[in-house]
Amino acid sequence: MKRLVVFIEDDVPAILLAVMVVVLGAEVFSRYLLSRSILGASEIAELCFVWLVYLSAIGVLRRRRHIAVDALRMRLGSRGQALLDCLTNAIMAGTLGLLLLRAWTFVSRTNFSPLPATGLSRRVLAVAVLVGIAGMLVHVLLHLVAALRGARSDSYSAEPESLGELDDIEQGKGTAL
């Protein structure tokens, strides 16, 4: 199961980015060197970009790598960090829950027009938002459960997932690229 989650949240966005770069590169080549446009290239790139953003946001949240101000959190002990994480995760869960309801209403009740070149429904773009919010909500709830368990013990740690060599470079331990 974890391999599937990692594939969807990490590998699929990388594939979408590659497709987007290839399609836009081919479009630029075709338009400026061959004086012909590739039908649907901008729509395919748009679809890839929107899905890339929302799937990546889920993966970043899973790894706890979103931008955060942690000046207060770092001054607290293990139990204090757990309680603060309970509060922030509860707020995020409530916000994402409300957004999920609104996104579901939007996707289910809106009559979307088709994209002109590919003929795909614009609903494909709206579903990306729905999937992104749902995925982030799942991870926030998992983080909330971990924080609640950590509030009962003194062994709570919710550090961001290591990015390996990139973290070493960030902290000045490795060589610059």
C-alpha positions as CSV (number, residue, x, y, z in Angstrom):
1,M,0.0,0.0,0.0
2,K,2.8,2.4,0.9
3,R,4.5,1.8,-2.5
4,L,1.2,2.8,-4.2
5,V,0.9,5.9,-2.1
6,V,4.5,6.9,-2.9
7,F,4.0,6.1,-6.6
8,I,0.9,8.4,-6.8
9,E,2.3,11.2,-4.6
10,D,5.9,11.2,-5.8
11,D,6.4,9.4,-9.1
12,V,3.2,10.4,-10.9
13,P,4.0,14.1,-10.5
14,A,7.5,13.5,-11.8
15,I,6.1,11.7,-14.8
16,L,3.6,14.6,-15.3
17,L,6.4,17.1,-15.2
18,A,8.4,15.2,-17.8
19,V,5.3,14.9,-20.1
20,M,4.7,18.6,-19.6
21,V,8.3,19.6,-20.5
22,V,8.3,17.3,-23.6
23,V,4.9,18.5,-24.8
24,L,5.8,22.2,-24.3
25,G,9.3,21.7,-25.8
26,A,7.8,20.0,-28.9
27,E,5.2,22.8,-29.2
28,V,8.0,25.5,-29.1
29,F,10.0,23.5,-31.6
30,S,7.0,23.0,-33.9
31,R,5.7,26.5,-33.6
32,Y,9.0,28.4,-34.2
33,L,10.9,26.1,-36.4
34,L,8.2,24.4,-38.4
35,S,5.6,27.3,-38.2
36,R,2.9,24.8,-37.1
37,S,1.3,24.4,-33.8
38,I,0.6,21.0,-32.1
39,L,-3.2,20.7,-31.6
40,G,-3.9,20.4,-27.9
41,A,-0.4,20.8,-26.6
42,S,-1.3,23.7,-24.3
43,E,-4.3,21.8,-22.9
44,I,-2.2,18.7,-22.2
45,A,0.4,20.8,-20.5
46,E,-2.3,22.5,-18.5
47,L,-3.8,19.2,-17.4
48,C,-0.4,17.9,-16.4
49,F,0.4,21.0,-14.5
50,V,-2.8,21.1,-12.4
51,W,-2.5,17.4,-11.5
52,L,1.2,17.8,-10.8
53,V,0.5,20.6,-8.3
54,Y,-2.2,18.8,-6.4
55,L,-0.6,15.4,-6.3
56,S,2.7,17.0,-5.2
57,A,0.9,19.0,-2.5
58,I,-0.3,15.7,-1.0
59,G,3.3,14.2,-1.0
60,V,4.8,17.3,0.5
61,L,2.2,17.2,3.3
62,R,2.9,13.5,3.9
63,R,6.5,14.3,4.4
64,R,5.7,17.4,6.5
65,R,7.8,19.6,4.2
66,H,5.3,22.5,3.7
67,I,6.6,25.9,4.7
68,A,6.1,26.4,8.4
69,V,7.1,28.8,11.1
70,D,8.4,26.7,14.0
71,A,10.0,29.2,16.4
72,L,7.4,28.4,19.1
73,R,7.3,24.7,18.4
74,M,11.1,24.3,18.7
75,R,11.0,25.8,22.2
76,L,8.5,23.3,23.5
77,G,9.2,19.9,24.8
78,S,8.0,16.7,23.3
79,R,4.6,16.8,24.8
80,G,4.2,20.5,24.1
81,Q,5.1,19.9,20.4
82,A,2.5,17.1,20.3
83,L,-0.2,19.3,21.7
84,L,0.6,22.1,19.4
85,D,0.6,19.7,16.4
86,C,-2.8,18.4,17.6
87,L,-4.1,21.9,17.5
88,T,-2.6,22.8,14.1
89,N,-3.6,19.5,12.5
90,A,-7.2,19.8,13.9
91,I,-7.4,23.3,12.3
92,M,-6.0,22.0,9.0
93,A,-8.4,19.0,9.1
94,G,-11.4,21.3,9.7
95,T,-10.4,23.6,6.9
96,L,-9.6,20.8,4.4
97,G,-12.9,19.1,5.4
98,L,-14.9,22.3,4.5
99,L,-12.9,22.7,1.3
100,L,-13.5,19.1,0.4
101,L,-17.3,19.6,0.8
102,R,-17.2,22.7,-1.4
103,A,-15.0,21.0,-4.0
104,W,-17.4,17.9,-4.1
105,T,-20.4,20.2,-4.6
106,F,-18.6,22.1,-7.3
107,V,-17.5,18.9,-9.2
108,S,-20.8,17.1,-8.8
109,R,-23.2,20.0,-9.7
110,T,-21.3,22.0,-12.3
111,N,-21.9,21.3,-16.0
112,F,-18.4,21.6,-17.4
113,S,-17.7,22.5,-21.0
114,P,-15.2,20.5,-23.0
115,L,-11.7,21.7,-23.6
116,P,-11.6,22.9,-27.2
117,A,-8.7,20.9,-28.7
118,T,-8.8,17.6,-26.8
119,G,-12.5,17.5,-26.1
120,L,-11.9,16.4,-22.5
121,S,-14.3,17.8,-19.9
122,R,-13.0,20.6,-17.7
123,R,-14.2,18.4,-14.9
124,V,-10.8,16.6,-15.1
125,L,-9.2,19.8,-13.8
126,A,-11.7,20.2,-11.0
127,V,-11.3,16.6,-10.0
128,A,-7.6,17.3,-9.4
129,V,-8.5,19.8,-6.8
130,L,-10.9,17.3,-5.2
131,V,-8.3,14.6,-5.1
132,G,-5.6,16.9,-3.8
133,I,-7.8,18.1,-0.9
134,A,-8.9,14.6,-0.1
135,G,-5.3,13.3,-0.1
136,M,-4.1,16.1,2.1
137,L,-7.0,15.5,4.5
138,V,-6.0,11.9,4.9
139,H,-2.5,12.8,5.8
140,V,-3.5,15.5,8.2
141,L,-5.8,13.1,10.0
142,L,-2.9,10.6,10.2
143,H,-0.6,13.3,11.6
144,L,-3.4,14.2,14.0
145,V,-3.6,10.6,15.3
146,A,0.2,10.5,15.7
147,A,0.1,13.8,17.6
148,L,-2.7,12.6,19.9
149,R,-0.7,9.4,20.7
150,G,2.4,11.6,21.2
151,A,0.6,13.8,23.6
152,R,0.2,10.8,25.9
153,S,3.9,9.9,25.9
154,D,7.2,11.6,26.0
155,S,8.5,10.1,22.8
156,Y,6.8,12.2,20.2
157,S,8.7,13.4,17.2
158,A,7.2,14.8,14.0
159,E,10.2,16.0,12.1
160,P,9.9,16.4,8.4
161,E,10.9,13.3,6.4
162,S,14.5,13.5,5.3
163,L,15.3,14.3,1.8
164,G,18.6,12.6,2.1
165,E,21.4,14.3,0.2
166,L,19.3,17.4,-0.3
167,D,19.0,17.9,3.4
168,D,22.8,17.5,3.8
169,I,23.3,20.3,1.2
170,E,20.8,22.5,2.9
171,Q,22.5,22.1,6.2
172,G,26.0,22.7,4.7
173,K,27.1,19.1,5.1
174,G,27.3,18.2,1.5
175,T,28.8,19.7,-1.7
176,A,26.8,22.2,-3.7
177,L,25.4,21.1,-7.0
